[in-house]
Amino acid sequence: MNNTFSRGRVPADSRISRFSRQVALGLLLAGATVLAISWIAIESAHAGKPKPPPLPAMRYTVQFWQAPNGGRLYGFNDMNNHGQVVGLYLDANGSKRGFVYDPAVDPDTAIDLNTIAAAPAGWRIRAALAINDDGMIVGSLSPSDDTQKLGFLLDLTTGTLVTLPNQGSSLSNGVDINESGDVLANYTRADGSHGAYVYNLPNDSLVDLNVNVFNYDGMRMNNPTSAHDTQVTLQEDDGSAYGMPVRWTRGQGFETIPGKGTQAHAINDAGSVGGGTIYKNGGTVPFRYTTSLEVFSNYTESAWDINSSGDLLGGHAVYQDAWGFLSITSLIDTTDPDAPEFLAYFVNGAMQMNDRLPAVGFGEIVGGIQLPDGVYGFLLTPVPH
């Protein structure tokens, strides 16, 4: 197999985004039920707008792909604007191992990162948690007994791997990386609490956020812009069932994201945060927060991702301001050879979305699906229709 990683998929307008979330596919796919989806009017300035046309002039083609070495896909953690996906899988022995999927290299199978870069002796690349548009990957290493975790940074183009600062902890992870050389990481303290820091590679400088992190699933970071410095969203451990969602801006500190039971999952370069919040009927609904909480009350699921245009991705739908929530199955190109199988088995497995492709106005989507012969990844690519 040719392991030459291509970056030719990004158009000239330089699409940049940061999103991801680690998901255990066994939990996601087992016992899932088909969720109803509504064309909605949201509780915001969008309410009262004329009903949009039935569907946009695009459709998604389907590409199924598998884990390396006959393993089982376990988590889809990030996708960059080249369609490259990183995550982890379970090998034949049940050990977690990091992967990268690049459809320009092999559209059918992901690649074990341990075949690209050498971890320190006695260690392996356990999980890949984020990839930026320059092909820089962060995640965690572990020894064979899995008693420790150590954050790493891997340059996909050169195969160079370096370890990240661990703040004196035996359990640390590189969680996110932006295009400015900032790495977001977490670590476990001696008392069992979890901390976080932002490490800038070019300046070799580290800023500890001095916060107790609820978990690292909701830790995400964006790129600095002319309007703000690097920003991080995470759940602070405040003793509640979900933690308290906050947005941190370098040089300014923390601000709390409002709402009941609100959980942040992603942040874009505009500083807009996407996630889920508990609505007055007790169900979880998507939200988008920039300076105020915008609640989408008729779609009963969290938003797992948000791109640079403010589009939201749920497990089985995509949202744009011009269209509302659109069922992913309604947008599948039915002439695609893999469409019948996708439509027969897709339930609720969409996990990551990148920036809009200019020609079609929608981004690619990646996720997981249980087919009769095993768990597969899928890549949905929007094309004109």
C-alpha positions as CSV (number, residue, x, y, z in Angstrom):
1,M,0.0,0.0,0.0
2,N,1.3,3.5,-0.8
3,N,1.5,5.5,2.4
4,T,1.9,8.8,0.6
5,F,-0.5,11.2,2.3
6,S,-2.2,13.6,0.0
7,R,-3.4,17.1,0.8
8,G,-5.0,17.9,-2.6
9,R,-8.5,17.8,-1.3
10,V,-8.6,21.3,0.3
11,P,-9.8,24.1,-2.1
12,A,-7.9,27.3,-2.6
13,D,-10.0,29.2,-0.1
14,S,-8.2,27.5,2.8
15,R,-10.9,25.7,4.8
16,I,-9.9,25.6,8.5
17,S,-11.8,23.9,11.3
18,R,-11.4,22.1,14.6
19,F,-13.8,19.5,15.9
20,S,-14.0,16.0,17.3
21,R,-15.3,13.6,19.9
22,Q,-14.3,10.2,21.0
23,V,-17.1,7.6,20.8
24,A,-17.2,3.9,21.6
25,L,-19.0,2.4,18.7
26,G,-20.2,-0.5,20.7
27,L,-22.2,1.9,22.9
28,L,-23.3,3.9,19.9
29,L,-24.5,1.1,17.7
30,A,-25.8,-1.5,20.1
31,G,-29.6,-1.2,20.6
32,A,-29.9,2.1,18.8
33,T,-33.4,3.0,17.6
34,V,-34.4,5.1,14.6
35,L,-35.0,8.7,15.8
36,A,-37.7,10.9,14.3
37,I,-36.6,14.2,12.8
38,S,-38.6,17.3,12.3
39,W,-38.3,20.3,10.0
40,I,-38.0,22.8,12.7
41,A,-38.5,26.4,13.7
42,I,-35.9,27.2,16.3
43,E,-36.2,29.5,19.4
44,S,-34.3,32.4,17.9
45,A,-34.2,34.9,15.2
46,H,-34.7,32.0,12.7
47,A,-38.3,31.4,13.9
48,G,-40.9,32.6,11.5
49,K,-38.8,32.4,8.4
50,P,-40.4,31.0,5.3
51,K,-40.2,27.2,4.9
52,P,-37.1,26.4,2.8
53,P,-37.3,24.3,-0.4
54,P,-37.5,20.6,0.2
55,L,-33.8,19.7,-0.3
56,P,-30.6,21.5,-1.4
57,A,-29.1,20.8,-4.7
58,M,-26.5,18.3,-3.4
59,R,-26.3,14.6,-2.4
60,Y,-23.9,12.6,-0.4
61,T,-21.9,9.7,-2.0
62,V,-21.0,6.8,0.4
63,Q,-17.6,5.2,1.0
64,F,-17.4,2.4,3.5
65,W,-14.0,1.6,5.1
66,Q,-12.6,-0.8,7.6
67,A,-10.2,-0.9,10.6
68,P,-6.5,-2.0,9.9
69,N,-5.5,-5.6,10.1
70,G,-9.1,-7.0,10.5
71,G,-9.6,-5.1,13.7
72,R,-12.8,-3.5,15.1
73,L,-13.3,0.3,14.7
74,Y,-13.8,1.8,18.2
75,G,-13.7,5.6,17.9
76,F,-13.8,8.4,15.3
77,N,-12.2,11.3,17.0
78,D,-11.5,14.0,14.4
79,M,-11.5,14.8,10.7
80,N,-9.6,17.6,9.0
81,N,-10.4,19.5,5.8
82,H,-8.6,16.9,3.7
83,G,-11.0,14.2,4.7
84,Q,-8.3,12.5,6.8
85,V,-9.8,10.8,9.9
86,V,-8.1,9.7,13.1
87,G,-9.3,7.5,15.9
88,L,-8.7,4.1,17.5
89,Y,-9.5,0.5,16.9
90,L,-9.3,-2.8,18.8
91,D,-6.8,-5.3,17.4
92,A,-7.2,-9.1,17.5
93,N,-6.0,-9.1,21.1
94,G,-8.4,-6.4,22.2
95,S,-5.7,-3.7,22.5
96,K,-6.5,-0.2,21.5
97,R,-4.4,1.2,18.7
98,G,-4.5,4.6,16.9
99,F,-5.4,4.8,13.2
100,V,-5.5,7.4,10.4
101,Y,-7.9,7.0,7.5
102,D,-7.0,8.8,4.3
103,P,-9.3,8.2,1.3
104,A,-6.6,9.5,-1.0
105,V,-4.2,6.8,0.1
106,D,-6.6,3.8,0.6
107,P,-10.3,4.5,0.4
108,D,-11.2,1.0,1.8
109,T,-9.0,0.6,4.9
110,A,-7.5,2.8,7.7
111,I,-3.8,2.6,8.5
112,D,-2.4,1.7,11.9
113,L,-0.3,4.7,13.1
114,N,2.2,2.3,14.6
115,T,3.3,1.4,11.0
116,I,4.0,5.1,10.3
117,A,5.9,6.1,13.4
118,A,7.8,4.3,16.1
119,A,6.7,4.9,19.7
120,P,9.3,4.6,22.5
121,A,10.5,1.1,23.2
122,G,7.8,-0.9,25.0
123,W,5.1,1.6,24.1
124,R,2.5,1.8,21.3
125,I,0.3,4.6,19.8
126,R,-2.9,3.8,21.7
127,A,-5.2,6.5,20.4
128,A,-5.2,9.4,17.9
129,L,-7.5,12.1,19.1
130,A,-7.1,15.0,16.7
131,I,-5.5,15.9,13.3
132,N,-5.1,19.4,11.9
133,D,-5.0,20.5,8.3
134,D,-1.2,20.2,8.2
135,G,-1.3,16.5,9.1
136,M,-0.2,16.9,12.7
137,I,-1.8,14.3,15.0
138,V,-2.1,14.3,18.8
139,G,-3.2,11.5,21.0
140,S,-1.8,9.1,23.6
141,L,0.8,6.4,23.9
142,S,0.6,3.4,26.3
143,P,2.9,0.5,27.4
144,S,1.7,-3.0,26.8
145,D,0.1,-3.3,30.2
146,D,-1.9,0.0,29.7
147,T,-1.0,1.3,33.1
148,Q,0.1,4.7,31.8
149,K,-0.8,7.2,29.0
150,L,1.5,9.8,27.6
151,G,0.5,12.5,25.1
152,F,2.3,12.6,21.7
153,L,2.5,14.7,18.6
154,L,3.1,13.0,15.2
155,D,3.9,14.7,11.9
156,L,2.1,12.5,9.4
157,T,4.2,13.7,6.4
158,T,7.5,12.8,8.0
159,G,6.6,10.1,10.5
160,T,8.3,12.1,13.3
161,L,6.8,11.4,16.8
162,V,7.6,13.4,19.9
163,T,6.1,13.2,23.4
164,L,4.2,16.1,25.0
165,P,4.7,17.5,28.5
166,N,2.9,15.4,31.1
167,Q,2.8,17.9,34.1
168,G,4.3,15.1,36.3
169,S,1.4,12.8,35.6
170,S,1.5,9.1,34.4
171,L,-1.8,9.7,32.6
172,S,-1.9,12.4,30.0
173,N,-3.3,12.9,26.5
174,G,-2.9,15.2,23.6
175,V,-6.5,16.1,22.9
176,D,-6.6,18.7,20.1
177,I,-4.2,20.7,17.8
178,N,-4.9,23.8,15.7
179,E,-3.1,25.2,12.7
180,S,-1.1,27.7,14.8
181,G,0.9,25.1,16.7
182,D,-1.2,25.1,19.9
183,V,-1.8,21.7,21.5
184,L,-4.6,21.1,24.0
185,A,-3.8,18.3,26.5
186,N,-5.2,16.9,29.7
187,Y,-3.6,15.1,32.6
188,T,-4.6,13.3,35.8
189,R,-3.3,14.7,39.1
190,A,-2.2,12.7,42.1
191,D,-5.6,13.3,43.8
192,G,-7.4,11.8,40.8
193,S,-8.7,15.2,39.4
194,H,-8.0,16.1,35.8
195,G,-6.2,19.2,34.6
196,A,-5.6,20.8,31.2
197,Y,-3.0,22.9,29.5
198,V,-2.4,24.6,26.1
199,Y,1.2,24.1,24.8
200,N,2.5,26.3,21.9
201,L,5.0,24.4,19.8
202,P,6.7,27.3,18.0
203,N,7.3,29.1,21.3
204,D,7.8,26.0,23.5
205,S,5.5,27.7,26.0
206,L,2.8,26.1,28.2
207,V,-0.2,27.6,29.9
208,D,-1.9,25.5,32.5
209,L,-5.6,26.3,32.6
210,N,-5.8,25.6,36.4
211,V,-9.2,23.9,36.1
212,N,-10.7,20.6,37.2
213,V,-11.8,19.0,34.0
214,F,-15.0,16.8,34.0
215,N,-13.7,14.6,31.1
216,Y,-11.8,15.1,28.0
217,D,-14.5,14.1,25.5
218,G,-15.8,17.7,25.4
219,M,-12.4,19.4,25.3
220,R,-11.9,21.2,22.0
221,M,-9.9,24.1,20.7
222,N,-10.0,26.6,17.8
223,N,-7.6,28.7,15.9
224,P,-6.7,32.3,16.9
225,T,-8.3,35.0,14.7
226,S,-8.1,38.8,14.5
227,A,-11.2,38.8,16.8
228,H,-9.8,36.5,19.5
229,D,-6.8,34.5,20.7
230,T,-6.9,30.7,20.9
231,Q,-10.1,29.4,22.6
232,V,-10.9,26.2,24.4
233,T,-14.2,24.7,25.4
234,L,-14.5,22.0,28.1
235,Q,-16.7,20.8,30.9
236,E,-15.4,22.0,34.3
237,D,-15.9,19.5,37.2
238,D,-18.2,21.4,39.5
239,G,-19.7,18.3,41.2
240,S,-22.8,18.2,39.0
241,A,-23.9,15.3,36.9
242,Y,-22.6,16.8,33.6
243,G,-20.0,19.3,34.7
244,M,-20.2,23.0,33.9
245,P,-19.5,24.1,30.2
246,V,-17.0,26.9,29.9
247,R,-15.1,28.7,27.1
248,W,-11.6,29.8,27.8
249,T,-9.8,32.5,25.8
250,R,-6.1,33.0,26.1
251,G,-5.4,36.3,27.8
252,Q,-9.0,36.6,29.0
253,G,-9.8,33.5,31.0
254,F,-13.1,31.5,31.4
255,E,-16.7,32.3,30.8
256,T,-19.6,30.0,31.6
257,I,-21.9,28.7,28.9
258,P,-25.5,29.0,30.2
259,G,-28.3,26.4,30.1
260,K,-29.5,23.4,32.1
261,G,-27.4,20.3,31.9
262,T,-25.5,21.9,29.0
263,Q,-22.6,19.9,27.5
264,A,-20.2,21.4,25.0
265,H,-18.8,19.2,22.3
266,A,-17.2,21.4,19.7
267,I,-16.0,24.9,19.0
268,N,-15.3,26.6,15.6
269,D,-12.9,29.4,14.7
270,A,-15.6,32.1,15.3
271,G,-15.7,30.9,18.9
272,S,-19.2,29.4,18.5
273,V,-19.7,26.3,20.6
274,G,-22.0,23.4,19.8
275,G,-23.4,20.7,22.0
276,G,-26.5,19.6,23.9
277,T,-28.7,21.2,26.6
278,I,-31.7,20.0,28.5
279,Y,-34.9,21.6,27.2
280,K,-37.9,22.4,29.4
281,N,-39.6,19.0,28.4
282,G,-36.6,17.2,29.9
283,G,-35.1,16.0,26.6
284,T,-31.6,16.9,25.3
285,V,-31.7,19.3,22.3
286,P,-28.8,21.0,20.3
287,F,-27.5,24.4,21.1
288,R,-25.1,26.9,19.5
289,Y,-23.5,29.5,21.6
290,T,-21.4,32.6,20.6
291,T,-22.6,35.4,22.9
292,S,-26.0,33.9,23.8
293,L,-27.5,30.4,23.9
294,E,-29.4,29.5,20.8
295,V,-31.6,26.4,21.4
296,F,-33.0,24.2,18.7
297,S,-36.0,22.8,20.5
298,N,-37.5,20.3,18.1
299,Y,-34.5,18.1,17.4
300,T,-34.0,15.7,20.2
301,E,-30.3,15.0,20.3
302,S,-27.0,16.8,21.0
303,A,-25.0,18.5,18.3
304,W,-21.7,16.7,18.1
305,D,-19.8,19.0,15.8
306,I,-19.9,22.5,14.4
307,N,-17.9,23.8,11.4
308,S,-16.6,27.2,10.5
309,S,-19.9,28.2,8.9
310,G,-21.8,27.4,12.1
311,D,-23.4,24.3,10.6
312,L,-24.2,21.6,13.3
313,L,-24.0,17.8,13.0
314,G,-26.2,15.5,15.0
315,G,-26.0,11.7,15.0
316,H,-28.4,11.5,12.0
317,A,-28.9,15.0,10.7
318,V,-27.1,18.1,9.6
319,Y,-28.2,21.7,10.3
320,Q,-27.7,24.9,8.3
321,D,-29.4,28.2,8.9
322,A,-30.8,28.2,5.4
323,W,-32.3,24.7,5.6
324,G,-32.9,23.8,9.2
325,F,-32.2,20.2,10.2
326,L,-31.9,17.8,7.3
327,S,-32.0,14.0,7.7
328,I,-28.7,12.5,6.4
329,T,-30.6,9.7,4.8
330,S,-32.7,12.2,2.8
331,L,-29.5,13.5,1.3
332,I,-27.9,10.2,0.2
333,D,-27.3,9.8,-3.6
334,T,-29.5,6.9,-4.3
335,T,-27.5,6.1,-7.5
336,D,-24.4,5.4,-5.4
337,P,-23.6,1.6,-5.3
338,D,-23.3,1.7,-1.5
339,A,-26.5,3.7,-1.0
340,P,-28.9,0.8,-0.5
341,E,-26.8,-0.8,2.2
342,F,-26.2,2.5,3.9
343,L,-29.9,3.4,3.9
344,A,-30.8,-0.1,5.2
345,Y,-28.5,0.0,8.2
346,F,-27.7,3.6,9.1
347,V,-29.3,4.7,12.4
348,N,-27.4,7.3,14.3
349,G,-23.7,7.1,13.7
350,A,-22.6,10.5,12.3
351,M,-19.7,11.9,14.4
352,Q,-17.5,14.5,12.6
353,M,-18.1,17.1,9.9
354,N,-15.6,19.4,8.2
355,D,-16.0,22.7,6.5
356,R,-18.2,23.4,3.5
357,L,-16.9,22.4,0.1
358,P,-17.4,25.6,-2.0
359,A,-19.0,23.8,-5.0
360,V,-21.8,22.3,-3.0
361,G,-22.1,24.3,0.3
362,F,-21.9,21.3,2.6
363,G,-19.0,19.5,4.4
364,E,-18.0,15.9,4.5
365,I,-19.3,13.6,7.2
366,V,-17.7,10.7,8.9
367,G,-19.1,8.1,11.3
368,G,-19.7,4.4,12.0
369,I,-22.2,1.9,10.9
370,Q,-23.0,-1.7,11.9
371,L,-23.3,-3.8,8.7
372,P,-24.1,-7.6,8.7
373,D,-20.4,-8.5,8.5
374,G,-19.1,-6.0,11.1
375,V,-18.5,-2.4,12.0
376,Y,-17.5,-0.1,9.2
377,G,-16.6,3.5,9.0
378,F,-18.3,5.7,6.4
379,L,-17.3,8.8,4.6
380,L,-20.1,10.9,3.1
381,T,-18.9,13.3,0.4
382,P,-21.3,16.0,-0.9
383,V,-21.6,16.3,-4.7
384,P,-23.8,18.6,-6.8
385,H,-27.3,17.2,-7.6
